[in-house]
Amino acid sequence: MSTRSFFLLGAVILAWIFAFNSGRELAFNIAYLLSAIFLLSYLWAWTSIRFVQINRYTRARRSQVGEFFEETLEVRNRSRLPKLWLELRDYSTIPFHDVSQVISGLQGRATQRWQVRTLCQQRGYYRLGPLSLHSGDPLGLFSVSQELSYTSSLVIYPAVVELTAFRPPIADLAGGEALSRRAQYLTTNVSGIREYAPGDSFNRIHWLSTARTGRLITKEFELDPSADIWIFLDLFRGAYSALPWRPERPEVSIFSLAYARKRERTILIPPSTTEYAVTAAASLARYFLLRNRSVGMIWQAESRYLLQTDRGERQIRKILEALAVVESVGEMPLAQVLATEGVRLNRNTTILAITADPSPTWARSLREMRRRGVNSIAVLLDGTSFGLRASYEELHHELRLINVPTYHIRQGDAIDQALSHSGQVVERSSRPYRVR
């Protein structure tokens, strides 16, 4: 109850006391009038949030940094009586996702819809909801609310940069021995045949065996002999650095929505070694997977995380899903991770080490692994451009000695350009760039 309703309740009580003491008809009429106003206002407020249905629709529960997340809200009045005003409040955790709205004059059996487009600026898992519905009477005596506790989740993947050139090229990467492991997709290696199962595509059917046996026979495939790519993402808290940054409310215009429909985005990555490393890891994983390489990923954060090597679109989704929530909170430096996990890698496997650690120890670990036939590529983030006080001279010297192809990324660099210039530091640029 509001202050006004307490005053009116006091006036009703005083009116009835005066009416009974005076016995006058006018006093009773005033008491009846005030009581009717009080009761009708309460009933109006009570019924204003009843028989209201709220629906929220999303095209997908997954989005990506630089894309627009679209959501449609629907408020339906299921009663015959109109609703004077309704206020819908949303408590989602997505930054700048303005779903809350005031609805006025909702007629009986009517529906009001509106669409919300939000530019995704930060990766992570976010909550959609809960909602609360608020209303009241025309005199503002009573305010009522109803909590709608249903929630759902949205995952925002990190940005992925389109890499057009990366050295060494795919053809220069070593191959390995054929793997006797069944593949769910077509390869050049047929391992055997079996009877047809529902869901098998027709291009897997072995027609000679089908004609000979009189029933459908399909082929099974093995992975081809290309060597695996392992991405080692360094999440050691001692190598983390970042500059002050806060997301700003984006200006959504007709032009920005047109870009969203074309699925081309112009973004700026937050000035953090973690964000740059995650974007580089996602972009490199996509680069190799689109070229039919087998990619796995390892990192050490709160605990050890290992994503087994695989291929195809499903592996891209797995990697992006995992990278959506990683943070630099690990207690194990990259050198120790390489020493621990490197023993399980086969000969001719290629390692992609992504780190901002200035310690030369992890470069020496790569040298030891190279002696066992494990190739390596380094993606080095310059922590000094992110505010880290450290020297990289000894590390650079160690990487040159062991002849490891090294890509340098500084804060403000376009990652697609930085990953196309091995062994040199590209010129800084604060301009946004296009990603896919």
N, C-alpha and C positions, 0 to 999 in steps of 0.2 A: 504494500500500500504506500502511496505517495503522501507528501505533506498535505496536498489538497484534499485527499480522501479522509485524512484524520480530521481536518477542519470541518469537512462536511458531516462526518460522523458526529463530531461534537455539536454541530448546529442541529442535527436531527434529534440528538438527545435533549438538548435545551429546548427545542421546539415542542417536543412531547411533554416535557416537564411544565412548560408555560401553558400548554393547552389544557392539561389536566388540572392545573391550579386555577386557571382563569375560567375554564368552561366555555370560552367563546368559540363561535363557529369559525371565525377567521383564523384563530390560532390553530384549530384542528386542520383546516385546509392547508395552512403553511406547513404543518407537520407532515400531512399526507404528501404534499408536493416534494418536500425535501427527501422523504423516505423513498418515494418513487424514483426520484433522480438517482439516489444512492444505489437502489437495487437494480434499476435498468442499466446504469453505467457498469455495474459489476457483471451483470449478465452479458452485456455487449462485449466487454473485454474477455470474458470467459469463452464465449462462442467464437471470438475473432480468430483464434488459433486452432479451433476444432475444424475437422473435415477439410484439412489442407494437406495435399500430397506434394512432396518435393522429390524431384528426380534430378540426378546429375549424370550426364553421358560424356564419355571420353572416347575418342577414336582409338587410342592406344594407351597403355599404361607404361610405355617406354618412349623416351625422347632423347635428345642429344644436345649438348652445348651448342648454342647457335641456332637451334631450331625453335619453332613456336609450338608450344603445348596448347592444344585447343580443348575446351570443355564447354558443354552446353548445360545450362541450368533451366529447370522447368518447375514452375509453381502452379498447381492446379487447385481451383476452388471446387470442391465436390458437393457443396451445399447450394441451395437455391438463393440463400441470402448473400448479398455482396459483402466484401471485406473492404472496410474504409482504408486501412493501411496495414501493411505487413513489412517488417524489417527482417531480412535474412542476413545472418552473420556467419562468416566462414572462418575456421581456425586452421586452415591448411598451412603447412610449413614451407611451401614454395615461395621464394622471394618475389614480391610484387605481383602475386596472383590475386587480383582484385575481383573476387566473386561476390562479396557482400553488396547488397542492394536493397533499397526501399521501394516497395511496390504499393502504389496508391490506386484506389478505385478498381479493385478486381471484382468484376461482376460475377454473379452466380453461374456456376457451371463453366466458367471461363478459365483460360490457361494463358500464362505469360511466360515467354522464353527469352533468354538472352545468351549470347556466346561470349566467352572470355578467351583471349589469345595472350599468352604470356611467353616472352622470350626467355629461354633457359640460358642462364649465365654461369651456373655452378653445377658440377656433377654431384651425384649422390643419390641417396634414397630419401624420398619426401613423403609426407602424409597428406592425403586428401581428406579433409574433414577434421573433426566433426562440425556440424552445423547447429545453429540455434535460431529459433523463430521467435520474434518479439512482436507484440501488438498492444493495443489498449483501446480505451473508449474515446469518443470525440471530445469530451471535456478534460481529458488528461488526468482523471482521478485514479485510474487503475492501470497498471502495466503488468502484462503477463508474458511469460516466455515458456518455451518448450525446447528441451535439449534433444538433438538428433545425434546420437552417439556413433552411428555407423561411420566407419573410416575405411579407406583403401590406400594403396601405396602407388607411388610413381618413382621409377628409376630413371635418372638422367645420365646417359652415357657421356664419357669425355669426348672432347672434339677429336676428329680424325682428319689429318691433313692429307691431301692428295699428293702423293710422291710420284713425280714423273721421271726422276733420275736418282739412282742410288748406286754407289760404288762400294764394293765390287759388284758387277752385274750378276744376275742369276747364273749365267753360264760359267762364271769363274768359281762358283762355290762347289766344293767337292761333293762327289756322290759317295754312296756307301753300298753295303751289301744288301741284297734283296731281303725283305722282312717277311717272314711267314705269319702275317697278321691280316685277317680278313678286313676288307674295306667295304663300306656301305655305298661307295660310289664307284664309277667305272675307272679302271686303270689299264695299263698296257699288259699287266701280268694276270693271267688266268690261273687260278689255283685248283679248280675242279668244277664239277657240275653237281646239281641236285635237282629234285623235283620242283616244279613251279609252286610258288606260294602266293596267296593273294597280296597284291601290292607291288609285286615285281614288275618292272617296266619291260616292255616288249623288246627293247634293244639288248636285254640281258639273256634272251632266249637263245639256246643253242639248237639251231634248226636241224642239224644232221642227227643229233641224238634224239630230237623230238620225232623225226621221221622214222628212225630206227625202232624206237620203243613204242610209238603210238600215243605218247602222252607228253605234255609240255615239260621240257627240261631247261633249266636256267644255269647260267655260268656264275661262278664265284670268283672274286678278284682279290689279289694281294696288293699291299702297298708297293709302289715302285721303288727302285733302289736309290732315290735321292736322300741325301743326309738330312737330319733334323736340324731345325733352327731353335735354339733355346734363348729366350730373352731373360736376362737377369736384371730385375728392376731393384735398384738400391733404395731402400726406405729407412736407412740408418738415421736416427734422430741427430747424431752428431754432425752429419753432412747437410742437414736441412737449413735453409735460409730463405727469407722472404722479405719483400718490401711492403710497407703499409698499403692496404688496398681495401676498398669497400665497393660492392656492386652498386651501380647507379640505376635508377629507374629508366628503362629504355623508352625511347620515343617511338611509339608504334604508329606508323603512317601507312598510307596506301602503297608507297614504294617498298617499305620493309615487308609488308604482307605479300607483295608480288615476288620479292626475292624468296620468301619462304615457300611459295608455291613451286618455284623453280628448284627448290632444295639447294640453294646456294646461299651461304651465310657469310657475313663479314663480322668477325669477332676479335676480341683481344683476350689473350690468356692471362689470368691473374699472375702477378709477378712473384711466383713461388717456384722453387726448384722442383717441388713435388708435382705441381700442375704441368710444368714444362716436360718433366720426365714421363708423366702419365700420357700426355699427348704424343710424345715421341714414341713411346712403347706401343700405344694403340695404332699409330700410323704405320710403324714398321711391321707390326703383326699383320695388319690388313694388306700391306704391300706384298709380303711374302705369301700370304694365304691366297690372294687373288692370282698368284703365279703358281699355284698348285704345290707349294712347299708345305711341309709338315712343321708346325710351329707349336712350341710349348713355352711356359712361362714359370719363373720361380721368383719369389721374394720372401723376405722375412720382416714381418711387422709385429703385431702382438704375438703371432705364432707363425710357424712355417706354412707357406702356401705353395703348392705345386699343382700346376695345370698341365696334365699330360699332353703330349704332342698329338695333334690331329689336323684335319684339313677341312676346308669348306666353310660355308656360311655359318654353320652351327658353331664352329670354333671361334669365328669372329664374335658372335654374340656372347659366347662364354667369356672371352677375354674382356670385352667391353663391360659385361656385367660385373666381373671381378674388379676391374679398374675403376668402377664408379665410386667405390667407397674406400679405397686404400688411402692411408695417411702415413707420414714419415714418423713412426713411433717405434721403430725397431731398435733393439739393443745390440744387434750383431752387425758389425761392419761388413762391407762387401767382400773384403779379402777372406774373411772367415766363411761367408756363404759360398764363395767359389771353391774354397778348400773342402768344405763339407759336401756340397752337391756335385762338384766336378768329378768325383771318383766314379759316379754312376754313368757318366757320359761316354758314348762310344767314339771310336776313332772316326775322324772326318766330320764329326758334329761341329756346327758353327755356333759360337756364343756371341750374343749381342749384350754387352754390359752397358747399362744406362745408369749414370751416377754423377753426383756433384762432389764426391769425396776427393779432397786434394792429396790424400795419402798415397804414396807410391806402392804401398804393400799389395793392393789389389792388382796392380800391373805386374808385379812379380808373380802373383798367383796365375795370371794369364800366361806368363812365360813358362811356368812349370807345366801347365796343361798343354801348351803347344808342343812340348817335348813328347807328350803322349799322343800327338796327332790331332788334338782338338783345336780347331781354328777359332779365332776371336776377332771381334770388331768392337770398338769402344765409341760410345756416344757420351761425351763429356760436357756437363753443364758448368759454365764458369760461375762458381758461387760468389766471386767478388762482385759481379754485376747484380747479384741479389742481396748484397749487404754482408756477405761472409768475409771475415778477415782471415785470409789464409793465402799461402803462396802455392802456385801450381807448377813452378819451374822444375822441381825435382820429378814430379809426375810426368810432365811433358818429356823430359829427358829420358825417363825409363820407357815410355811408350815408343819413342823414336828408336831406342836401342833394340827393342824386340820387334820393331817394324809392324806394329798393329795399326790397321787403318782406323783413324780417329776422326770423329765429327765433333766440332766445337759449337756449342749453343750458348749464347749470352741472352740476358734479359732484353727483350725488345726485338730479338731476331725473328724473322719469318722462318718457322721450323721447316717448311718445305724447301726453302733455299739453303738453310744450314745443313740439311741432310743430303744435299747434292754436292757439297764441297768437302771432300775428305782431306784432312790434314791441314786445313787453314781456317782462320776465324773470319766469318763473313761480316760485312759491315752492318752495324746496328741499324735497326729501323723501328720506329714507334708506330708505323702505319699498320692498320689491320690488314689481314690477308684472307683470301678465300679458302674455305675448307669444305670438305664433303662429309 
